[in-house]
Amino acid sequence: MERKRFRIITTFADIIILIISFLAVVWTKPTSFRGYIPSHAFFFASLAFIWIIVSFLNGKMHRGKIINFQTLFIRVVSSNLISISITTLIFYIFRDYEYSRTVVLGTALTATFLELVAGGIFIAYKKASVQEYEEYEKYRKYRKPSEYELVKEANGKSKKKITEPHVNLQVLKAIERECGAGMAGAITAIAGANLKGKNAVLSTTTPFNITSLPEEAYNYIINLRKLNDVKDPDEFIDTVNGKLDCGGYFLCCVETKDQRKKRILKKFPPVLNYLLYSIDFIYKRVLPKFKITRPVYFALSGGRNNVLSRAEALGRLTRGGFRIRSESFLGNLLCIESVKISDPLPRNENLYGPLIALPRVGKNGEMIKVFKLRTMYPYSEYIQDYVYRIYDLQEGGKFRNDFRVTSWGAVCRKIWIDELPMLINLFKGNMKMVGVRPLSRQYFDLYRKDVQERRIKYKPGLIPPFYADMPNDLDEIQNSELRYLDEYDRHPFLTDFKYFWKSVRNIVFHKARSN
C-alpha cells in the first residue's frame, strides 16, 4: 500500500514538474503563453504520456531502485533522455517540424534539473532514517558486486595451483628497480614457479621493444607499464604472442575505469572532483568513441593513459590468443596473468560503434549476424566462456555477475531498446517474430544434444518462449523451447500468436525481464 502511494505521489509530482518546466520555457519566448501554448499543446501531451510510461518502466518512480544520489542521477537522466528521444523520433517520422527546439529541449532539461533537485532532497531526508527504509536490506542483498569482489571471486574459482614462488633473482631485481620491492614480491608471488627458463621483464609501450628481445621465444614475459599507455594494445599483445612459446605466460597491468574514477574522486575535494571527473569522462571516454573526434583525441593524448574497462582488458588478451589464468589487484592496478593457447584471432575493427552484428546459431546450424545495439564494453564477446567458467548462470539462464554490461547498456536492455535492430534480421528473413532465441556458439554448446539438433531446424525469433513461460534455469529453458516447438509443429500460426500475446502480457503486466 505504501509503495503504491509512493508511486501515485511521484507520478503527480513528475507531471507538476513537467508542466512547470514547459510553462517556464514558454514564458521566455517573445510571444510567451499566447503564441506557444496552443501550438505546442499536442507536443506537451505526447511528451508527458511517454515521460510517465518510460519513468515507470525504467524504475524512476520505484522506491526500491533509487537509494542514493548515483542511482537517482542514472534513473532520472536515462529516463528523460529516452523519453525526449522517443518523442522527437515520433514527430520526425510523421514529418511534424513545427515545434520550437528551444521549447522541446528546454522543457526536458528544466524538468530533469528540477527532478534531480527534488530527488536529492528526498534522498537526503531518507538517509537520515535509512535503517527503516523498506527496500534497503533487499538492495544490499542483491546489489551489484564491486569490481574488487568480482576479481576476488574469480581468483577463488581459478584453476591455478598454489605453489611456492621460484624467486629468480635477476627478475626480482629488474622489477624492484622499476616499481619497488613491494610490487616485485607481489608479482613474483603471482608468477610462482613459472618464472623459470627464459624470462623477460620490460617496462615498455612499444611493440619494437618486444621484437628486439634477443631470444627467439620466451617462457614468461612481464610488462610493468600499464596497458593503458599502449597506443595500439592489439598490436602490442599480438607481438607478445609471437615472442612466447605455446603455453608461455604473459603478465601485464591495467588501471580499470572503476579504479580510475576512484582515484580521481579521491584525489580532489568534493564538488571539484566530480567536475574534473566529468571533464575526464568526456575527454577520455567520449571523444575516442566517434570517428569525427577520434583524431582530435589521439592528437591531444598521443594514445597514452587510455581508459580501459576490466572487460575490455580481458577481452583484448583473449582475442590475442591468451587464456586468463588469474587476476589480482596490486595497489591501484589490476594485474592479469595469462597463458598463450593459440595464435591471435582477427582484430575487431568496429570497436565502439553503437550497432553491432553478433554471430549466432541460425536455422540448419548456420551462423547468422544478429544486429543489436551495443550494451557491453568492447571485446566483451571474447570472454563469454571466461564469464561462464568463473561466475556460472543465474536464475533465468543469463550469466551471473556479468561485468561486461555497461550501465547504459543495462538500461537499454531493461526497456528493450537494444533489441530494436533485430528488426533488420526480421526483414532479411533469417529470423521470425516468435521463435527460439538466437544463441552464441558457446551458449549453444551448453544445451543438450537432442535440443541442439531440434532447435536448428527452425528460424530463431525476436520474442523467445522464455517470456511466455519464464523458466528459472537452463534445464527449464530447454524444456520450454521444446514445448513451444512441439506446439509449433502442430499449429504454426496459432502457436506464434498465442506465445506473442502471452509474452506481451508477461512483459507489460508481470514485469518479465531478461537481465
Secondary structure, DSSP 8 states (H G I E B T S, - for coil): -HHHHHHHHHHHHHHHHHHHHHHHHHHTSTTHHHHHHHHHHHHHHHHHHHHHHHHHHTTTT-TTT--SHHHHHHHHHHHHHHHHHHHHHHHHHTT---S-HHHHHHHHHHHHHHHHHHHHHHHHHHHTTGGG-TTHHHHHHHS---HHHHHHHHHHH-----------HHHHHHHHHHHHHHHHHHHHHHHGGG--SSEEEE--S-HHHHHT-SSS-EEEEEEEEEGGG-S-HHHHHHHHHHTEEEEEEEEEEE-BHHHHHHHHHHHS-TTHHHHHHHHHHIIIIIGGGSTTTHHHHHHHHTT-S--B-HHHHHHHHHHTTEEEEEEEEETTEEEEEEEE-SS-----S-SS-SEEEEEEE-GGG-EEEEEEE--B-TTGGGGHHHHHHHH-B-TTSSBTT-TTB-HHHHHHHHTTGGGGGGHHHHHHTSSEEESS--B-HHHHTTS-HHHHHHHTTS--EEE-THHHH--SSHHHHHHHHHHHHHHHHH-HHHHHHHHHHHHHHHHHHS-----
